[in-house]
Amino acid sequence: MIPKTRLPAKSEHFDDRPLDSLQGATNEARQVANQAPITSTIVGPITFTSGGQSIRLEHKLQRQPVEWTAIDTTRPPNSLGTYDGFGAFRRVAWDSLTITIASYFSCTATFRVA
């Protein structure tokens, strides 16, 4: 779980209509940021084969995710013995239990799902 930092509720009244209006918008943005989801899970490492393989992964969030990212990727060496490129991933589907991710390249990857 990622630690949650909450923005403080601080208001001042300036007796200046534009500044008070701007502060009102800032307070609304703060409230939205403070209500953002705070849970995430780490899924993997998962090994993909080349050619667009899709793998369905359980994320254990008990809700539909709002974002995902590859946080670590390794690739086997190519025919020249070098490591070229990186993982090319796309989300195929997600729901409250699983996320399906496809990789164009063969690689091993770890994902953060939030």
BAMI-443894 format. One record per residue: x, y, z of N, C-alpha, C, O in turn. Coordinates in steps of 0.1 Angstrom, whole numbers. Atoms other than C-alpha are relative to their C-alpha. Layout:
BEGIN
    n.c1    n.c2    n.c3   ca.c1   ca.c2   ca.c3    c.c1    c.c2    c.c3    o.c1    o.c2    o.c3
       X       Y       Z       X       Y       Z       X       Y       Z       X       Y       Z
...
***
This chain:
BEGIN
    n.c1    n.c2    n.c3   ca.c1   ca.c2   ca.c3    c.c1    c.c2    c.c3    o.c1    o.c2    o.c3
       8     -12       0       0       0       0       9      12       0      19      13       7
      -8     -13       1      13      35      -9      -5       9      11     -17      10      13
       4      -9     -11      14      59      20      -8      12      -6      -5      17     -17
       8     -11       4     -12      87      17       4      13       6       5      14      18
      -2     -13      -5      -3     123      20     -12       8      -3     -17       9     -14
      12      -8       2     -32     146      26       4      15       0      12      19       8
      -2     -14       1     -32     182      16      -7       7      11     -19       4      14
       7      -6     -12     -40     205      46     -11       9      -5     -10      15     -15
      11      -9       2     -72     225      48       4      13       6       4      15      18
      -4     -13      -5     -61     261      50      -7      10      -9      -7      10     -21
       7     -10       7     -82     291      41       3      14       6       5      15      18
      -1     -13      -4     -78     328      43     -10       8      -8     -13       5     -19
       9      -9       7    -102     355      35       7      13      -3      12      20       6
      -8     -11       5     -87     383      14      -8      13      -2      -2      24      -4
       8     -11       4    -116     407       8       3       4     -14       2      16     -17
      -3      -2      14    -106     404     -28      -7     -11      -8      -3     -22      -8
       8      10       6    -132     387     -50       8      -9      -9       6     -21      -8
      -8       9       8    -107     373     -76       8     -10       8       9     -22       5
      -8       9      -8     -84     359     -49      -9     -10       8      -5     -22       9
       9      10      -7    -113     344     -29      -6     -10      -9      -7     -22      -5
       5      10       9    -126     328     -60      10     -10      -4       7     -22      -5
     -11       9       2     -93     313     -68       3      -9      11       5     -21       9
      -1       9     -12     -90     300     -33     -11     -10       1      -8     -22       5
      11       9       0    -124     284     -36       3     -12     -10       0     -23      -6
      -4      11       9    -112     265     -67      11      -9       5      11     -21       3
     -11       7      -6     -80     255     -50      -5     -10      11      -1     -21      12
       5       9     -11    -100     241     -20      -8     -12      -6      -7     -23      -1
       7      12       7    -122     220     -44      10     -10      -5       8     -22      -4
     -11       9       5     -90     206     -60       6      -8      11       9     -19       9
      -6       7     -12     -76     198     -26      -9     -11       5      -4     -22       8
       9      10      -5    -107     179     -16       0     -12     -10      -1     -23      -5
       0      12       9    -106     158     -48      13      -7       1      13     -20       1
     -13       7      -2     -69     151     -43       0      -8      13       6     -19      13
       0       8     -13     -75     140      -7      -9     -12      -1      -8     -21       7
       9      12       2    -102     116     -19       5     -10     -10      -2     -20     -12
      -6       9      10     -80      99     -45       2     -14       7       6     -14      19
      -3      14      -5     -76      61     -41      15      -1       5      24       5      -1
     -13       1      -6     -46      52     -19       6     -14      -1      17     -16       3
      -5      13       0     -43      15     -23       5      -4     -13       0       0     -24
      -5       6      12     -22      -3     -48       6     -13       3       8     -16      15
      -7      13      -2      -7     -37     -53      11      -2     -10      11       5     -21
     -11       4       9      24     -51     -69      -3     -13      -5      -6     -23       2
       3      12       6      18     -78     -94      12      -5      -8      17       3     -17
     -11       5       8      46    -100    -107      11      -4       9      10      -4      21
      -3      -1      15      71    -107    -119      -7     -10      -8      -9     -21      -4
       7       8      10      53    -121    -149       9      -1     -12      14       9     -17
      -8       2      12      71    -136    -179      -9      -1     -12     -19      -9     -13
       7       0      13      57    -128    -214       8      -6     -11      21      -5     -10
      -7       5      12      66    -145    -247      -3      11     -10     -12      19      -9
       1     -10      10      70    -124    -278     -13      -2      -9     -18     -13      -9
      11       1       9      42    -117    -303     -13       4       6     -24       0       1
      13      -5      -5      16     -99    -282      -7      -9      10     -20      -9      10
       7       9      -9       9    -125    -255      -7       9      11      -2      18      16
       8      -6     -10     -19    -114    -231       0      -9      12      -2     -21      11
       0       8     -13     -18    -125    -194     -10       7       9     -10      19      11
      10      -5      -9     -47    -121    -170       6      -1      14      10     -12      18
      -6       0     -13     -35    -111    -135     -10       4      10     -18      13       8
       8      -5     -11     -53    -109    -102       7      11       7      18      10      11
      -6     -12      -7     -47     -75     -86      -4       1      14       3       8      22
       4       0     -14     -66     -80     -53      -4      13       6      -3      15      18
       4     -13      -4     -78     -44     -51     -14       0       5     -18       8      13
      15       1      -3    -115     -55     -47      -8      12      -6     -18      16      -1
       7     -11       7    -124     -25     -70       7       1     -14      18      -5     -16
      -7      -2      13    -117     -15    -106      11       9       2      10      20       8
     -12      -9      -1     -82       0    -109      -3      13      -7     -12      14     -16
       1     -13       6     -78      36    -119      13       2      -8      14      11     -17
     -12      -1       8     -42      32    -132       9     -12       2       7     -20      11
     -10      11      -1     -14       7    -138      13       5      -6      13      14     -15
     -13      -4       7      23      10    -147      10     -12       2       9     -19      12
     -11      10      -1      52     -13    -153      11       6       8      16      17       5
     -10      -6      -9      77      -7    -125      14      -7      -1      24      -1       4
     -13       7       2     104     -32    -135      -1      -9     -12     -11     -17     -13
       0       8      12     112     -49    -168      13      -5      -4      23       3      -3
     -12       5       5     139     -72    -180      -3      -8     -12     -14     -14     -14
       2       7      12     144     -87    -214      12     -10      -2      23      -7       2
     -11       9       3     164    -117    -225       9       6     -12       4      14     -19
      -8      -6      10     194    -109    -248      -5      -5     -14     -10     -15     -16
       4       4      14     188    -109    -286      11      -9      -6      20     -13       1
      -9      10       6     208    -130    -311      14       5       0      24      -3      -2
     -14      -6      -1     238    -106    -308       5       0      14      16       4      17
      -4       0     -14     239    -111    -270      -2      13       7       3      15      18
       2     -13      -7     228     -75    -263     -15       1       4     -23      -7      -1
      14      -2      -5     196     -62    -246      -5      12      -7       0      24      -5
       5     -11       7     177     -40    -270     -15       3       3     -22      -7       7
      14      -3      -2     144     -22    -265      -4      -1      14       4      -2      23
       6       1     -13     121     -25    -236     -14      -6      -1     -18      -8     -13
      13       6       1      87     -40    -227     -10      10      -6     -10      22      -3
      11      -8       6      58     -26    -248     -13      -6       4     -17     -17      -1
      11       6      -6      27     -32    -228     -13       8      -4     -12      20      -7
      13      -7       1     -10     -24    -232     -10      -8       8     -10     -20       9
      11       6      -8     -40     -30    -210     -11      -5     -10     -16       3     -18
      11       6       8     -65     -53    -227     -13       1       6     -23       4       0
      12       0      -7     -91     -54    -200       3       2      15      14      -2      19
      -2       0     -14     -96     -48    -163     -14       1       6     -24       6       0
      13       0      -8    -124     -53    -137       4       0      15      16       3      18
      -2      -1     -15    -127     -54     -99       9     -12       5      13     -12      17
      -8      11      -5    -107     -87     -97      13      -2      -8      23      -6      -2
     -11       3       8     -83     -89    -126       4      12     -10      -4      21     -12
      -5      -9      11     -62     -69    -152       7      -9     -10      14     -17      -6
      -7       8      10     -52     -83    -185       9       9      -8       5      20     -13
     -10      -9       7     -20     -69    -200       7      -8     -11      10     -20      -9
      -7       6      11      -4     -77    -233      14       6      -2      16      18       1
     -14      -5       2      33     -74    -241       4      -4     -14       2     -16     -18
      -5       3      14      47     -72    -277      13      -8       0      15     -16      -8
     -13       6      -1      81     -83    -266       0     -11      10      -8     -11      19
      -2      10     -11      93    -113    -246       8       7      11      18      14       8
      -6      -7     -11     102    -100    -212      -6      -5      13     -16     -13      13
       5       3     -13      97    -104    -175      -3      14       6       6      23       7
       4     -13      -5      78     -75    -159      -7      -1      13     -14     -11      16
       8      -2     -13      64     -63    -125      -8      12      -2      -3      22      -7
       9     -11       2      34     -40    -124      -5       5      13      -7      -3      23
       7      -6     -11      19     -16     -99     -14       3      -5     -15      10     -15
      14      -3       4     -19     -15    -101      -6       8      12      -6       3      23
       6      -8     -10     -38      12     -82     -14       4      -4     -21      11       3
***
